[in-house]
Amino acid sequence: MFGDMMGMMGKLKEAQKKVEETKERLHSVLLDEASHDNKLKVTITANRTIKAINIDDELLSDKDMLEDYLILTLNKAIERATSVHETEVAAVAKAGMPNIPGMDLFK
């Protein structure tokens, strides 16, 4: 029984290590998002760090419109990055989890 418990603990530690490695790798996964008319483009990592923002000169003359574009496009980028992040981390965590009866955490 204790051998099984030690084996499970080892698998849990390995799974935790792989999750941390995946989170680190996601710093280098770049996602591009753009406004509907491509006047604003955002590059974000899967860990939700903004890397670049490109703004069409036309938007620079209208502060309110630029703010609206930034809010909409940044929210889309963050939502997409969050989805990629959660999917990747969940897949690694599920793959590394030991088979513990009654504890199916990732359905």
C-alpha positions in Angstrom: 0.0 0.0 0.0 2.7 2.5 0.9 4.6 1.5 -2.2 1.6 2.5 -4.3 1.3 5.8 -2.3 5.0 6.6 -2.9 4.5 5.8 -6.6 1.5 8.1 -6.8 3.4 10.9 -5.0 6.2 10.5 -7.4 3.8 10.8 -10.4 2.2 13.8 -8.8 5.6 15.6 -8.4 6.4 14.7 -12.0 3.1 16.0 -13.2 3.7 19.3 -11.3 7.1 19.6 -12.9 5.7 19.1 -16.4 2.9 21.7 -15.7 5.6 24.2 -14.6 7.7 23.4 -17.7 4.6 23.9 -19.9 3.8 27.3 -18.3 7.4 28.3 -19.0 7.2 27.2 -22.6 3.9 29.2 -23.1 6.0 32.4 -22.6 7.3 31.7 -26.1 4.0 30.9 -27.7 2.9 34.0 -29.6 -0.7 34.7 -30.7 -1.7 37.5 -33.0 -5.1 39.2 -32.8 -6.4 42.0 -34.8 -9.4 44.3 -34.9 -12.1 43.5 -37.5 -10.6 45.9 -40.0 -6.9 45.2 -39.1 -6.3 48.8 -37.9 -5.1 47.5 -34.6 -3.0 44.4 -34.1 -1.8 42.8 -30.9 0.7 40.1 -30.2 0.4 38.3 -26.9 2.0 35.2 -25.3 -0.1 32.2 -24.2 0.8 33.4 -20.7 -1.1 36.6 -21.4 1.9 39.0 -21.7 1.4 41.7 -24.4 4.5 41.7 -26.7 3.5 44.2 -29.4 0.7 46.6 -30.4 0.5 48.0 -33.9 -1.8 50.9 -34.5 -2.9 52.3 -37.8 -2.2 56.0 -38.1 -5.9 56.7 -38.7 -6.7 55.7 -35.2 -4.2 58.1 -33.7 -6.4 61.1 -34.5 -9.4 59.8 -32.6 -8.7 59.1 -28.9 -12.1 57.6 -28.1 -12.1 55.3 -31.1 -8.5 54.2 -30.3 -9.5 53.4 -26.7 -12.5 51.3 -28.0 -10.3 49.4 -30.5 -7.7 48.7 -27.7 -10.3 47.4 -25.3 -12.0 45.1 -27.8 -8.8 43.8 -29.4 -6.9 43.3 -26.2 -9.9 41.5 -24.6 -10.1 39.2 -27.6 -6.3 38.5 -27.4 -6.5 37.8 -23.7 -9.4 35.5 -24.1 -7.6 33.6 -26.8 -4.4 33.4 -24.8 -6.3 32.2 -21.8 -8.0 29.4 -23.8 -4.6 28.2 -25.2 -3.0 28.4 -21.7 -5.8 26.5 -20.0 -5.9 23.8 -22.7 -2.2 23.2 -22.7 -1.8 23.1 -18.9 -4.9 20.9 -18.4 -3.6 18.4 -21.1 -0.2 18.1 -19.4 -1.7 17.8 -15.9 -4.2 15.2 -17.0 -1.5 13.1 -18.7 0.7 13.2 -15.7 -1.9 12.4 -13.0 -1.8 8.9 -11.4 -4.9 6.8 -11.7 -6.5 7.2 -8.3 -9.9 5.5 -8.1 -12.7 7.9 -7.5 -10.6 11.0 -8.3 -11.3 11.7 -12.0 -10.5 15.4 -11.8 -10.3 16.1 -15.5 -13.4 14.9 -17.3 
